Amino acid sequence: MPSSDPFPIPDDALEEKFIASSGPGGQNVNKVATAVQLRCDVFKLGLAPYAYARLRELAGSRMTGDGEIVITARTHRTQDMNREEARARLAELIAKAHIRQARRVKTKPSRSAKAKRVDTKKGRGAVKATRAKPQLD
């Protein structure tokens, strides 16, 4: 991994497995296992609690019950390119998990805003009431 990454991923947390791939490559795909399945043990990353919770949310079904993230890359024809793509996707996912969400500040409308809204509703109701057919009593 390049040292420019904000969060280094230790090699002992990663496990790579090469599997047969579909897609481009002609007869080569029948002979060579070019797709990579990258497994990352999240507990070995030493993430902060907020980052771990966000990572679980972002990973979704890619995270197993044992705390592993499974990423499969198979778009390229070579193992090296697929390996780089899988590692880049994992690094991007972890980087997104470290971005803290802005806290929402609860607000409520002022008393004058509520009164203005009610007055506007009454005005619209009065306009619509004048469109009604007159009652013959």
Buried (B, 14 or more C-beta within 10 A) or exposed (E): BEEEBEBEBEEEBBEEEBEEBEEEBEEEBEEBEBBBBBBBBBEBBEBEEEBBEBBBEBBEEBBEEEBBBBBBBBEBBEBEBBBBBBBBBBBEBBEEBBEEEEEEEEEEEEEEEEEEEEEEEEEEEEEEEEEEEEEEE
